[in-house]
Amino acid sequence: MTDSPHSQLIAIDGGGTSCRFALQRSAGTLVIRRGSANVYSAPEAALDTLRGGLADLAREAGLDMEALEEIPAYACLAGIIDDEDAEAVAEQLPLRNVRVEDDRPAAVAGALGSRNGSLIGFGTGSFLARQAGGQITLAGGYGFQAGDEGSGAWLGKRLLQRCLHVLDGIAEETPLKARCLETFGGQASAIVRFALTAKPGDYGRYAPMVTEAAKAGDPAAVVIMQEGADYICRVLSALGHQPGETLCMAGSVAPHYTEFLPEGIASGLSPSQGEALDGALILARRFADAFEQGTP
């Protein structure tokens, strides 16, 4: 029996590190992984990855591109800033029925499934979100230059700032600061030169120094982590999160905030049901259902 185009779904989880393509149909779900796809920092390379990945997906599924083009698709992509960006990318994909969004909603849907609750998504960057009644409200995720508070990149930058305060004589040295300063030869100029060209990932490499030192009780690390936790609490409150409500974490940095969160918030912590690709498949189904009803 042959699947109709709308009994099949395509989901794309496009990140700055790698991009995953999934084709869901009655026979099961086919998943392939290809290179990075950040449509903001490297748009042409990202589009090459997306087009090539779709061609590979069709080939491995035994479909020609004309058949693949008719299947409803949902793409969550790093680097999508607004609807204009999303529409521009969608127009350049070999898909007739596709919705393109940034990568935050898929992370929320993957972690929470159909549950009401909130998500702390903290890795190199950061965002928070709350899902209630199937509606997702987002906060943060504006990138390192304008936001990403509490993220791995933010932790690294905060640490370097405090190291400079030590060199200026306005802050006490701690084991964490001493360790970090040693990597720069104790020179403010070395930190400044680093900062002139550093990307978020470069700052993020210093985040483990902060999280490890916080566990050991280093006062500077504890203060930095508490600042990040305070930001989380303020945003969750603004989103309407209730004490004890389901709270999931995603990203390598988020779990390190657990011990810094008040009991009312931490009590709701729950394992994520899935990951971003699972969420993209959920949103692909919603899109396909809306398309069938004529309201995509």
Rosetta blueprint (number, residue, H / E / L):
1 M L
2 T L
3 D L
4 S L
5 P H
6 H H
7 S H
8 Q L
9 L E
10 I E
11 A E
12 I E
13 D E
14 G E
15 G L
16 G L
17 T L
18 S L
19 C E
20 R E
21 F E
22 A E
23 L E
24 Q E
25 R E
26 S L
27 A L
28 G E
29 T E
30 L E
31 V E
32 I E
33 R E
34 R E
35 G L
36 S L
37 A L
38 N L
39 V L
40 Y L
41 S L
42 A L
43 P H
44 E H
45 A H
46 A H
47 L H
48 D H
49 T H
50 L H
51 R H
52 G H
53 G H
54 L H
55 A H
56 D H
57 L H
58 A H
59 R H
60 E H
61 A H
62 G L
63 L L
64 D L
65 M H
66 E H
67 A H
68 L H
69 E H
70 E L
71 I L
72 P L
73 A E
74 Y E
75 A E
76 C E
77 L E
78 A L
79 G L
80 I L
81 I L
82 D L
83 D H
84 E H
85 D H
86 A H
87 E H
88 A H
89 V H
90 A H
91 E H
92 Q L
93 L L
94 P L
95 L L
96 R L
97 N L
98 V E
99 R E
100 V E
101 E E
102 D E
103 D L
104 R H
105 P H
106 A H
107 A H
108 V H
109 A H
110 G H
111 A H
112 L H
113 G L
114 S L
115 R L
116 N L
117 G E
118 S E
119 L E
120 I E
121 G E
122 F E
123 G L
124 T L
125 G L
126 S E
127 F E
128 L E
129 A E
130 R E
131 Q E
132 A E
133 G L
134 G L
135 Q E
136 I E
137 T E
138 L E
139 A E
140 G E
141 G L
142 Y L
143 G L
144 F L
145 Q L
146 A L
147 G L
148 D L
149 E L
150 G L
151 S L
152 G H
153 A H
154 W H
155 L H
156 G H
157 K H
158 R H
159 L H
160 L H
161 Q H
162 R H
163 C H
164 L H
165 H H
166 V H
167 L H
168 D L
169 G L
170 I L
171 A L
172 E L
173 E L
174 T L
175 P H
176 L H
177 K H
178 A H
179 R H
180 C H
181 L H
182 E H
183 T H
184 F L
185 G L
186 G L
187 Q L
188 A H
189 S H
190 A H
191 I H
192 V H
193 R H
194 F H
195 A H
196 L H
197 T H
198 A L
199 K L
200 P H
201 G H
202 D H
203 Y H
204 G H
205 R L
206 Y L
207 A H
208 P H
209 M H
210 V H
211 T H
212 E H
213 A H
214 A H
215 K H
216 A L
217 G L
218 D L
219 P H
220 A H
221 A H
222 V H
223 V H
224 I H
225 M H
226 Q H
227 E H
228 G H
229 A H
230 D H
231 Y H
232 I H
233 C H
234 R H
235 V H
236 L H
237 S H
238 A H
239 L H
240 G L
241 H L
242 Q L
243 P L
244 G L
245 E L
246 T L
247 L E
248 C E
249 M E
250 A E
251 G L
252 S L
253 V L
254 A H
255 P H
256 H H
257 Y H
258 T H
259 E H
260 F H
261 L L
262 P L
263 E H
264 G H
265 I H
266 A H
267 S L
268 G L
269 L E
270 S L
271 P L
272 S L
273 Q L
274 G L
275 E L
276 A H
277 L H
278 D H
279 G H
280 A H
281 L H
282 I H
283 L H
284 A H
285 R H
286 R H
287 F H
288 A H
289 D H
290 A H
291 F H
292 E H
293 Q L
294 G L
295 T L
296 P L
